[in-house]
Amino acid sequence: FIEKHASIEGEEQSRWRGDKCERSGEDVDIILTRLREVKAFQRFPPPLLLQICACAFYECLEKGITLFRQGDIGTSWYAVLSGSLDVKVSETANHQDAVTICTLGIGTAFGESILDNTPRHATIVSRETSELLRIEQREFKTLWEKYRQSLAGLLAPPYGAMESGSNNDRLADKDNMNSESGSKAHNKIPSEKLQRAGKVLRNAILSRAPHMIRDRKYHLKTYRQCCVGTELVDWLVMQSACVLTRSHAVGMWQVLLEEGVLNHVDQELGFQDKYLFYRFLDDEDEDTPLPSEEEKRESEEELPETILFLAQIGPDALLRMILRKSPGQRTGDDLEIIYDELLHIKALAHLSNTVKRELASVVIFESHAKAGTVLFNQGEEGTSWYIILKGSVNVVIYGKLSKHIDLMTQTLCMQIIIYSVLMAFFLVF
């Protein structure tokens, strides 16, 4: 296996890398203890944890090691035990133009392409010394068939969704943060995958609970073919165990709202678990026919995968929605969600939890989907401090060479040019 890593005792590590058939009950207990130290594994049912202990291997990567490349055919599934890894995508075969689209942290899993033997969607490079749990293809397929919903909770969002700017270019800029309630949805074309997800959910509702989509009256006004926010949340929570909480369901519906697949009748951007009216895109036209029996059958077959997909990207949408609110409008639950996100940002690791909680009440989300956007110019007086979450920027100092920054910039006296899709927190001084 891999050379000894300081955070794992030599005896413990040897239990991971030995032959699986030779592992004793004591070996399994020691591995189980280590897995339970990772918060993401604490939600797994005991039988799943025990099977992972019996079949998983340990790997340790030094900083800068490429685990696999985009286009490779995978043989293993991985989960991050410690450290972090960069996800890089490229549009050319030699990978020279690879761009880091996100970083995978502790408790994140990746490599599910081994389920259907498709090529790897991205290149994975260790950002620092990192410990990984590895499960080989045959064993993972067996676990996936039996514990799909539990394992899906660890998966990173699909790389295509992370690198796309389609969700982000709708977010309000910092000049409009305080008018969230009056914001109107942008006219945009939904991505094909999310448009299909909306159609599957609509057809499933019409098949299982057709009363949810109907004409409704409020203050003497009739709203045609719409649903109620609380009913949509109730329905989604009941469909799958991978929808963990009502807030999780809100984030999943928010994904569709951001894409224009689901719309508030007054075009507000935030989905709410309240008695508010929402309408599917397919119901915007009065002459849209009801789904046929064949379409309902197809939607029933696709429903588990659709819910799983939305469950993976829903938390990010929920966070974006919360950060669009002005700080004074955030609830206690909102602040906890922001705080939890701040705990996973490496640039803030040196700050105390008290400071992070204070930051949770003032940080605002900003997104720039267009490369070449100037964030601010050299010589301008600064008003904000930024942390880059995804994407990257070029820093250009006149008279000097430009510098490319992927993670974090604290400099407010130089020209900042967006190099790729940028998603950032910023603090107003």
C-alpha positions in Angstrom: 0.0 0.0 0.0 1.1 3.6 0.6 3.8 4.7 2.9 2.9 5.4 6.5 1.2 8.7 7.2 1.6 10.5 10.5 -2.1 10.7 11.4 -2.5 6.9 11.4 -0.6 4.6 13.6 1.5 2.0 11.8 -0.5 -0.9 13.4 -3.8 0.7 12.4 -2.7 1.4 8.9 -1.6 -2.2 8.4 -5.1 -3.4 9.1 -6.4 -1.3 6.1 -3.8 -2.5 3.6 -3.8 -6.2 4.5 -5.7 -8.8 2.5 -9.4 -8.3 3.2 -9.9 -12.0 3.8 -7.4 -11.9 6.6 -8.9 -9.1 8.6 -9.9 -10.1 12.1 -12.7 -8.7 14.2 -10.2 -6.5 16.0 -9.1 -5.1 12.6 -12.6 -4.3 11.6 -13.3 -2.6 15.0 -10.2 -0.3 14.6 -11.2 0.6 11.0 -14.7 1.3 12.2 -13.5 3.6 14.9 -11.6 5.6 12.3 -14.5 5.9 10.0 -16.8 7.2 12.8 -14.4 10.1 13.3 -15.6 11.4 9.9 -18.9 13.2 10.3 -20.2 12.1 6.9 -19.9 8.4 7.9 -21.8 8.8 11.1 -25.1 8.8 9.2 -24.4 5.3 7.7 -26.4 2.3 9.0 -24.1 0.0 11.0 -24.4 -2.9 8.5 -23.0 -0.6 5.7 -20.2 0.6 7.9 -19.2 -3.0 8.8 -19.1 -4.0 5.1 -17.0 -1.0 4.2 -14.6 -2.0 7.0 -14.4 -5.4 5.5 -13.7 -4.4 1.9 -12.1 -0.9 1.9 -8.4 0.0 1.5 -6.4 3.0 2.7 -4.5 5.3 0.5 -2.3 8.3 1.3 -1.4 10.9 -1.3 1.3 13.5 -0.8 0.6 17.0 -2.0 0.4 17.4 -5.8 -0.2 13.7 -6.7 -2.6 13.0 -9.5 -4.9 10.2 -8.4 -6.5 9.8 -11.9 -7.0 11.8 -15.1 -10.0 13.0 -17.0 -10.8 10.3 -19.6 -9.3 7.4 -17.6 -11.5 4.3 -17.1 -11.9 4.0 -13.3 -11.5 0.9 -11.2 -12.2 2.3 -7.7 -14.5 4.6 -5.7 -12.9 7.0 -3.1 -13.9 8.9 0.0 -11.8 11.6 1.6 -10.8 10.9 5.2 -8.4 13.8 5.7 -6.9 16.6 3.5 -8.4 17.8 0.3 -8.2 17.3 -3.5 -8.7 19.6 -6.5 -11.1 18.6 -9.3 -9.8 19.8 -12.6 -11.5 19.7 -16.0 -10.0 20.3 -19.4 -11.3 20.7 -23.0 -8.2 19.4 -24.6 -6.6 15.9 -24.6 -3.3 17.1 -23.2 -5.0 18.7 -20.2 -2.8 21.8 -20.4 -5.9 24.1 -20.1 -7.2 22.2 -17.0 -9.2 24.5 -14.7 -9.9 23.8 -11.0 -13.6 23.8 -10.6 -13.9 22.8 -7.0 -12.1 21.2 -4.0 -13.2 18.0 -2.4 -12.9 18.0 1.4 -13.2 15.6 4.3 -16.3 13.3 4.0 -16.7 13.8 0.2 -16.8 10.8 -2.1 -16.1 10.5 -5.8 -15.5 8.0 -8.5 -19.0 6.7 -9.1 -18.3 6.5 -12.9 -17.2 2.9 -12.1 -20.9 2.0 -11.9 -21.3 2.1 -15.7 -17.6 2.1 -16.8 -17.7 5.6 -18.2 -14.5 7.6 -18.4 -13.6 9.8 -15.5 -15.2 13.2 -15.8 -12.3 15.1 -14.3 -8.7 14.9 -13.1 -8.2 14.6 -9.3 -5.0 16.1 -7.8 -4.2 16.1 -4.1 -4.1 19.7 -2.8 -2.3 18.6 0.4 -1.3 15.4 2.0 -4.6 13.5 2.0 -5.9 10.2 3.3 -8.5 8.3 1.2 -10.7 5.3 1.6 -10.8 3.2 -1.5 -13.3 0.5 -2.6 -12.8 -1.5 -5.7 -15.4 -1.7 -8.4 -16.9 -5.1 -7.7 -17.4 -4.4 -4.0 -18.7 -0.9 -4.6 -21.3 -2.1 -7.1 -22.6 -4.6 -4.5 -22.8 -1.9 -1.8 -24.4 0.6 -4.2 -27.2 -1.9 -5.1 -28.0 -2.3 -1.4 -27.2 1.0 0.2 -27.6 3.5 -2.7 -29.3 6.2 -0.8 -26.8 6.3 2.0 -23.8 6.3 -0.3 -25.3 9.0 -2.5 -25.2 11.4 0.4 -21.4 11.5 0.2 -21.1 12.1 -3.5 -19.8 15.4 -4.8 -22.2 17.2 -7.2 -21.8 16.1 -10.8 -18.8 17.9 -12.3 -20.9 19.2 -15.1 -23.2 21.0 -12.6 -20.2 22.4 -10.7 -18.5 23.9 -13.8 -21.6 25.3 -15.3 -22.4 28.9 -14.7 -26.1 28.4 -15.5 -27.2 28.4 -11.9 -24.9 31.1 -10.8 -25.5 33.9 -13.3 -29.0 34.4 -11.9 -27.7 35.4 -8.4 -28.2 39.0 -7.3 -25.1 41.2 -7.2 -24.1 43.1 -4.1 -26.0 46.2 -5.1 -29.2 44.3 -5.1 -28.8 42.1 -2.0 -31.4 43.9 0.0 -34.2 43.6 -2.6 -34.4 39.8 -2.7 -38.1 39.7 -2.0 -38.8 41.8 -5.1 -36.3 40.2 -7.4 -37.6 38.8 -10.7 -36.4 35.6 -12.3 -34.2 36.1 -15.3 -35.4 34.8 -18.6 -33.0 31.9 -19.4 -33.0 28.6 -21.0 -32.8 25.7 -18.4 -30.1 23.1 -18.8 -31.4 20.0 -20.5 -30.8 17.8 -17.4 -32.6 20.1 -15.0 -35.4 20.6 -17.5 -35.9 16.9 -17.6 -35.7 16.7 -13.8 -38.6 19.2 -13.6 -40.7 17.2 -16.1 -40.1 13.9 -14.2 -41.2 15.5 -10.9 -44.2 17.1 -12.5 -45.3 13.8 -14.2 -44.7 11.9 -11.0 -46.9 14.4 -9.0 -49.6 14.1 -11.6 -49.4 10.4 -11.4 -49.2 10.0 -7.6 -50.9 13.1 -6.2 -52.7 14.9 -9.1 -54.6 17.2 -6.6 -51.4 19.1 -5.9 -51.3 20.8 -9.3 -54.6 22.7 -9.8 -56.1 26.2 -10.1 -56.0 28.1 -6.8 -57.6 31.3 -5.6 -56.0 33.9 -3.3 -57.4 37.4 -2.6 -60.0 37.0 -5.3 -57.4 36.2 -7.9 -57.1 32.8 -9.6 -53.6 31.3 -10.2 -53.8 28.6 -12.8 -52.2 25.1 -12.5 -49.9 25.8 -9.5 -48.6 24.0 -6.4 -48.1 25.1 -2.8 -44.6 25.3 -1.4 -45.3 23.3 1.8 -47.0 20.6 -0.2 -44.1 20.3 -2.6 -41.7 19.9 0.4 -44.0 17.3 2.0 -44.2 15.3 -1.2 -40.5 15.3 -1.8 -39.6 14.3 1.7 -41.9 11.3 1.5 -40.5 10.0 -1.8 -36.9 9.1 -0.8 -34.7 8.6 2.3 -32.0 10.6 0.6 -34.0 13.8 1.2 -32.7 14.2 4.7 -34.7 17.2 6.0 -37.3 19.8 4.9 -34.5 22.3 4.4 -32.8 19.8 2.1 -36.0 19.5 0.1 -36.2 23.3 -0.1 -32.8 23.4 -1.6 -33.8 20.8 -4.2 -36.8 22.8 -5.3 -34.6 25.9 -5.3 -32.3 24.3 -7.9 -35.3 24.1 -10.3 -36.4 27.6 -9.3 -33.0 29.0 -10.2 -33.1 27.3 -13.6 -36.6 28.5 -14.4 -38.0 25.0 -14.4 -40.2 25.9 -11.5 -41.4 29.5 -11.0 -43.0 31.4 -8.3 -46.2 32.9 -9.6 -44.8 36.4 -9.0 -41.3 35.4 -10.2 -39.5 35.7 -6.8 -36.2 33.9 -6.7 -36.3 32.1 -3.4 -38.3 28.9 -2.8 -40.0 28.9 0.6 -41.6 26.1 2.7 -44.8 28.2 3.0 -48.2 28.7 1.5 -46.9 30.2 -1.6 -47.8 29.3 -5.2 -45.3 27.8 -7.6 -45.8 26.6 -11.2 -43.8 24.1 -13.3 -42.5 25.5 -16.6 -44.6 23.0 -18.5 -47.8 24.5 -17.0 -47.0 28.0 -18.1 -48.8 27.3 -21.4 -52.5 26.8 -21.0 -52.7 24.2 -23.7 -50.0 21.9 -22.3 -51.4 18.4 -22.4 -51.4 16.0 -19.4 -48.6 13.3 -19.5 -49.6 10.1 -21.3 -49.4 6.8 -19.5 -46.1 6.0 -21.2 -44.7 9.3 -20.0 -45.9 8.6 -16.5 -44.3 5.2 -16.6 -41.0 6.6 -17.8 -41.0 9.3 -15.1 -41.7 6.7 -12.4 -38.6 4.8 -13.6 -36.5 8.0 -13.7 -37.8 9.4 -10.4 -35.2 7.8 -8.0 -32.2 9.0 -10.1 -33.8 12.4 -10.5 -34.3 12.8 -6.7 -30.7 11.5 -6.1 -29.3 14.1 -8.6 -31.2 17.0 -7.0 -30.3 15.8 -3.5 -26.6 16.2 -4.4 -26.9 19.8 -5.6 -29.7 21.0 -3.4 -27.6 22.1 -0.5 -25.5 24.5 -2.6 -28.7 26.0 -4.0 -30.1 26.4 -0.4 -26.9 28.2 0.6 -27.0 30.5 -2.4 -30.6 31.4 -1.6 -29.8 32.1 2.1 -26.9 34.3 1.1 -29.1 36.3 -1.2 -31.0 37.5 1.8 -29.8 40.7 3.6 -28.1 39.8 6.9 -31.0 41.2 8.9 -33.4 38.8 7.2 -31.6 35.6 8.1 -33.0 33.2 10.6 -31.2 31.2 13.2 -31.4 28.1 10.9 -29.9 30.2 8.0 -27.0 31.2 10.2 -26.3 27.6 11.1 -26.2 26.6 7.5 -23.8 29.4 6.6 -21.6 28.6 9.7 -21.4 25.0 8.7 -20.2 26.1 5.2 -17.5 28.4 6.8 -16.2 25.5 8.8 -15.1 23.8 5.5 -13.3 26.8 4.0 -9.6 26.3 4.5 -8.8 30.0 4.2 -10.8 30.5 7.5 -9.3 27.6 9.4 -7.2 29.9 11.6 -10.2 31.7 12.8 -12.1 30.8 16.0 -15.6 29.3 15.8 -16.8 32.5 17.5 -15.5 34.6 14.7 -16.9 32.3 12.1 -20.3 32.6 13.7 -20.0 36.4 13.5 -18.9 36.1 9.8 -22.0 34.0 9.1 -24.2 37.0 9.9 -22.5 39.3 7.5 -21.1 37.3 4.5 -22.9 37.8 1.2 -22.7 35.6 -1.9 -21.5 37.0 -5.2 -21.2 35.2 -8.6 -19.6 36.2 -11.8 -20.3 33.8 -14.7 -18.5 35.6 -17.5 -14.7 35.3 -17.9 -13.0 38.7 -18.4 -15.2 40.6 -15.9 -13.2 43.2 -13.9 -14.1 42.9 -10.2 -12.3 46.1 -9.3 -9.4 48.2 -10.6 -6.0 49.2 -9.2 -6.2 52.4 -7.2 -9.8 52.1 -6.3 -10.8 52.4 -2.6 -11.8 48.9 -1.4 -15.2 48.2 0.1 -15.2 44.4 0.4 -13.0 41.4 1.3 -13.4 38.3 -0.8 -12.9 34.5 -0.5 -13.0 32.5 -3.7 -15.1 29.4 -3.4 -15.0 28.2 -7.0 -13.3 29.4 -10.1 -10.3 31.6 -10.3 -9.1 35.2 -11.0 -6.1 36.9 -12.5 -4.5 39.7 -10.5 -2.9 42.3 -12.8 -0.5 44.9 -11.3 0.4 47.6 -13.8 4.1 47.3 -14.7 4.3 43.8 -13.4 3.5 40.3 -14.6 0.0 39.1 -13.9 -0.6 36.5 -11.2 -3.2 33.7 -11.2 -5.0 33.0 -7.9 -7.2 30.0 -7.4 -8.1 30.1 -3.8 -8.2 33.4 -2.0 -7.3 37.1 -2.6 -7.2 39.7 0.1 -5.6 42.5 -2.0 -7.8 45.5 -2.7 -5.3 47.7 -4.5 -4.9 46.0 -7.9 -7.0 45.1 -10.9 -8.9 41.8 -10.5 -10.0 40.1 -13.7 -12.2 37.0 -13.6 -10.4 34.1 -15.2 -13.2 31.6 -15.1 -16.6 31.2 -13.4 -16.2 32.8 -10.0 -18.3 32.2 -6.9 -17.3 34.1 -3.8 -18.3 35.3 -0.4 -17.6 38.9 0.3 -17.7 41.0 3.5 -18.6 44.6 3.4 -16.4 46.7 5.5 
